[in-house]
Amino acid sequence: MVLVCATSLSGSAQEAGEGDAAKAVRVLEDERVKAQSRNDNHALDLIFDNALVYIESGKLVTKGDYLSRIKSANPQLQQIVPEAMTVRTVENTAIVVGTYRETYVKDGKSSSKRWRFVDTWVKKQGSWMLVAAAAVPLSK
Amino acid sequence: MIARMLEAGTTVKTLMLVALLACVRTSASFAPADADSDAEAKVVAMQHMWGQAYVSKDPKALERILDDAFVNVDSDGMLQTKAEVVAEVNTSTTAQFLTESMAVHLHGGTAIVTGVFEIKGVSRGKPYAQRERFVDTWLYKNGQWISIAGLVTRLGQ
């Protein structure tokens, strides 16, 4: 269902001056996008915390729900292109805010929608884990 | 302050109390969040305070709850800073803020809160009711929980 264009956002002005933690989280965000593009449940399983809460289109989805859907998804139906991303780290927590464009086919016609997302990462036993992810469609 | 108290003839007991309070505050500032056994209750209480701030138009309450670098994504997908959210409270038309559900997920010094609330009010002479799902991120910082990020998305009626 989801084909993600793993557009690298590295080298952007926003990235300049980021600390190592922020860079590590940015790399993980890119890996997550690539894993989604491959329907790679194993990679996503390692990135997602077991208590992940995911909110999309107003619905609350668990890690299990999300992974089972990715497993059976048709990657030709949807495409996601990341646009911008800022990463802020405070101790063992990182907040990522950004936008992406989603294109999809509905009733035989191609449409697109832009979303703004907020992801929360927590460093656990040396590894950054995604503990919350949510997105809202941009109305303008 | 202590010098003034001594001048005023403050008792030794009072000075000991001041010292004890100082120690408690200091240890709280550096205590790991895991040591905060009431973390969930505290975060839930502040979530309720957050909602009620819109009803009572109390920007000062939000000043205390939100981190200076707080970011929020509203239900239109717009990005808001702490200053913008606090200013929004001043012009709030919310008459009722009802929390339907709330769940707290603790990750050490970080708490993720998800839930659903309903707001009711009157805007431009017309009554409205809106249900929204939210996800907020809280951080245990300097001995207290503060929110560092939030997002709300509309739900059907």
Chai-1 contact restraints between the chains, C-beta under 6 A:
chainA,res_idxA,chainB,res_idxB,connection_type,confidence,min_distance_angstrom,max_distance_angstrom,comment,restraint_id
A,A51,B,H105,contact,1.0,0.0,6.0,A-B,restraint_1
A,V53,B,I112,contact,1.0,0.0,6.0,A-B,restraint_2
A,V53,B,T114,contact,1.0,0.0,6.0,A-B,restraint_3
A,I55,B,V135,contact,1.0,0.0,6.0,A-B,restraint_4
A,G58,B,R133,contact,1.0,0.0,6.0,A-B,restraint_5
A,G58,B,T153,contact,1.0,0.0,6.0,A-B,restraint_6
A,G58,B,L155,contact,1.0,0.0,6.0,A-B,restraint_7
A,V90,B,L139,contact,1.0,0.0,6.0,A-B,restraint_8
A,T93,B,T110,contact,1.0,0.0,6.0,A-B,restraint_9
A,T93,B,L139,contact,1.0,0.0,6.0,A-B,restraint_10
A,I95,B,I148,contact,1.0,0.0,6.0,A-B,restraint_11
A,I95,B,A149,contact,1.0,0.0,6.0,A-B,restraint_12
A,V97,B,V71,contact,1.0,0.0,6.0,A-B,restraint_13
A,R116,B,V73,contact,1.0,0.0,6.0,A-B,restraint_14
A,R116,B,G77,contact,1.0,0.0,6.0,A-B,restraint_15
A,V118,B,V73,contact,1.0,0.0,6.0,A-B,restraint_16
A,V118,B,A149,contact,1.0,0.0,6.0,A-B,restraint_17
A,V118,B,L151,contact,1.0,0.0,6.0,A-B,restraint_18
A,T120,B,T137,contact,1.0,0.0,6.0,A-B,restraint_19
A,V122,B,H107,contact,1.0,0.0,6.0,A-B,restraint_20
A,V122,B,T110,contact,1.0,0.0,6.0,A-B,restraint_21
A,V131,B,H107,contact,1.0,0.0,6.0,A-B,restraint_22
A,V131,B,I112,contact,1.0,0.0,6.0,A-B,restraint_23
A,A132,B,I112,contact,1.0,0.0,6.0,A-B,restraint_24
A,A132,B,V135,contact,1.0,0.0,6.0,A-B,restraint_25
A,A134,B,V135,contact,1.0,0.0,6.0,A-B,restraint_26
A,A134,B,L151,contact,1.0,0.0,6.0,A-B,restraint_27
A,V136,B,V73,contact,1.0,0.0,6.0,A-B,restraint_28
A,V136,B,G77,contact,1.0,0.0,6.0,A-B,restraint_29
A,V136,B,T153,contact,1.0,0.0,6.0,A-B,restraint_30
A,P137,B,G77,contact,1.0,0.0,6.0,A-B,restraint_31
A,L138,B,G77,contact,1.0,0.0,6.0,A-B,restraint_32
A,S139,B,D76,contact,1.0,0.0,6.0,A-B,restraint_33
A,S139,B,G77,contact,1.0,0.0,6.0,A-B,restraint_34
